[in-house]
Amino acid sequence: MTRHDDPFVRYLRSKEAVDDRALHRPTLADLGDRLEEHAESNPGEPLRVVSVGAGTGAMCRRLLSWGVFDAHDDIKYVMVDRRKGMADQAAKEFAKWSHAAGWAAVPTKDGFRIERHGRRVSLTYVTSDLFDAMSALPKAIDLVIAHAVFDLLPLRRAVDSLVSRLVAGGYLYAPITFDGRTAFGPPHDADDDILDAYHETMRDGDSAGPDTGSALLSVLPEFGADIVSAGGSDWVVHPEHDDHERIFLDRILGFVEQSVGDVDSVDDDELKRWLATRHRQLEFGELSYIAHNIDILSQLD
C-alpha cells in the first residue's frame, strides 16, 4: 500500500498548483464547449470518461471544480493507474475535496459516487497497466484524458490503445505533454551536459522521448484523431517558492539525479557539484525551473 507520506504522493500534491497555472486555458475552454455540445446532442446519456495515469484524481477534481463537466448531470469516470495503493490515496483526496465542495460521497461496490444538486459522478479506480485496462473496456468512451503520461509510453501503441476505445466523435485530451525543453536558473556551467543527458535518457526503451508533444500532433491524426485545439502549458516555477513548490522542485531534481546518475557521458563529480548547487539554490529560494509542455485536444473521426 502507498503510505500517506510517500514521496511520489507528496510530489503529485505539490504539482497540482503548478499544473493549474500551466494548463492551456483556450484548449480547456474548447473541451468544455465541446462537452456542452455533446450533452445537448445526447440528452439523458451519461458522460463516460477514462483518465490514464490518474494518480490521486487531481484532474477529475479540477475539471469538476472549474465547470468543464457542468453540462452533464451523470458522469461515469474511470481512473487508471499502475501504482499500487494509489486508489486509497485518491479515495482520501476525494473524500476531503467532496466534503469541502458540498458533494455527498457514497461508497459503491467498485469505488464511490459523489452527488450534489441532482448531479452524480460515479468514480471507479483501476490499478492496472494502461494497455491491459484499455483492452478490457468496451468501445464506449466519450473522453480519454492522458495527463502527463505520453512521454513515458511507446507513443503509437499508446495512442492506438486509447483511441480504439473512443466512440465516433469522442475526444482525447492530453494536457501537460512534455516537449523537449528543461531549464534551471541561475545558469550553471554543467547545464548543457546534464540536461542533454537527461533528455536523452527519455529515449531509452519504449518511451516516446523528450519531443512527445510535437510528435503527438502528427501521430494522433494517423489514428483518425484530428487535432481540434492545442497550446503551450509550460511548468514555470520561480522565487519566491511556497512549500508545495519546494517539494515539487526537490522531486524534479531527484528525477534528474535518478535519470542521469548512470549515464556515461556525465562525470559523477560534475553531476554531484551541479546537484549540490541546485539544492543550495532551492534552500535559499533562488532556484527557477521551466519545462516546456503542450496541451492537445483531438477528436476521433
Protein Blocks (a to p, Z undefined) as FASTA:
>chain_A
ZZfklmklmmmmmmmmmmmmmpcfklmmmmmmmmmmmmmmmghiacddddehklnommmm
mmmmnommmmpcbdcdddddfbghklmmmmmmmmmmmmmnopacdddfklccddeehiac
ddddddddfklmmmmpccfbfbdcdehklmmpcfklmmmmmmmmpcehiacddehiaehi
acdddddfklmmmmmmmmmmmmgcjbnbjklmmmmmmmmmmnopacfbdcddddcddddd
dfklmmmmmmmmmmmmmmmmmgmklcfklmmmmmmmmmmmmmnopaccdddddddddddZ
Z
